[in-house]
Amino acid sequence: MNCIRTKNLNISYGSLDIVKDLNLEIPKGKITTIIGSNGCGKSTILKTIARIIQPKSGDIYINDKNIKGQKPRDIAKVMAVLPQSPIAPSGLTVEELIAYGRFPHKKGFGSLKKEDKDIITWALKATGIEEFRERAIEDLSGGQRQRAWIAMALAQQTEILILDEPTTYLDLAHQLEILKLLEKLNREQGTTIVMVIHELNNAARFADHMIGVKQGKVICEGSADEVMTKDNLRELFNIDAEIAKDPRNNRPVCITYDMVD
């Protein structure tokens, strides 16, 4: 069963066509990773699904409902979006940031109810940042800060979480920390997670479903074993890769590569 589907989606920046006739399906309750070279349209596709960018034509369906005509607040109750490198106002605390996630569920400018506060506390616990509740966002480490943003998205209480390069600028340990957190949320909460990831081995390690994009088109999709192949990586990145199996999890890993002559 799919939770997100696009039909003949076309996306342009001015007169420049980025995505043409995209028919994409995201499975429900799974972790989907999207890979592809810089400028291939990965982030543009996510931003369009999130209604940050308006498509030139075509349709987007969430749970088989066309998002055309739906109110942003209603969509925000179903889908949370974490853009690449989000920025918080100076001095904003972790708890204040997470509270923004309750906005779609509030009426007018009313104060937070007990239910909202309980959900904020749950999001803090789920992401392991309870001790930073009163700390300013800018005083956190990169991994802690990313956890705070994910906690804000969790506070929206949505069934779909979309993330654009959630591990960018993080070191190896913090990358693994964030991806394991997202995996835990998927396994324990059933959250559908869709994310663009540059690091191929992480994309394969954590994906139930992978999608390879080139020039705004889906070139390959399926399991990690089906997508992480020499032929697909040659097509997507113009590289000659050597693929092996990770002895810890039996997932495909790119152990070395070179440019195609």
C-alpha positions, 0 to 999 in steps of 0.5 A: 500500500502506498501513502504518497503517489505522484501522477505525471508530475512536472516541476520547473524553475522558471523556464527550466524543466527539472522533473518531467512526468514523474510517477512516484510511489512511496510505500506506507509504513516503510523507510524510503531513501532517495539517491542520485547525483547533485542537481538530479531533482531529489530535493525538488521532488521532496519540496514539491510533495511538501508543497514548498514548491508549486508543480507546473502540472500533475498531481500528488496524492497522500493516502489516495487523496489529491492534495490540490484544494487541501488546506496546509493545516490539514496536510500538516496533520498527516505529513511533517517535513524537515528541510535541509539545514533548518535554522531556528531564531536566536535564543529559541529553546528546545522546548519552544522549538518543539512546541511549533510542531503543535501548531497544526492542531491548535485553534487560533492563537490559543495557549498549549493545552495539557495534551500538547505539553504531554506530546512535547514531553513524549517527543523529547523522550523519544529523541533522547533530549529531555535534558536539553529542554530549556537549552537554546538551540544554538548551544547544542551540538550538530547531532543534538540540534538535529534531534531537536528538529526531529522532535518538533516534527514528531510533535506534529503527530503525523504518520509521514515524516519527510527529511531532506538530507538529515545527516548533512554536516554531521560526523559519522557517529552523529549520522548513525545516531540520527539514522538509528533514531529514525529507524526506531521511530519507524519500527516502533511508531509505524511512521512512514519515513522518506529521506534524501541521503547522499551517503550511499551505504547509509541509504542502503543500510536503513532503507526498506525501499530505495529510489534512484533519480537522474535528471528528474526521472526514476531510474531504478527502485526496489530493495537495497539489493535491487538498487545498489548494483554496479549498473545502477550506480554507473547510470546514476553517478557515472561511477564504476563501483565495487559492491560487497555485502556488509557482514554485520547486516548483509546489506550491499555496500559500495567498497570502492569506486572510480569514474567511468572512462 
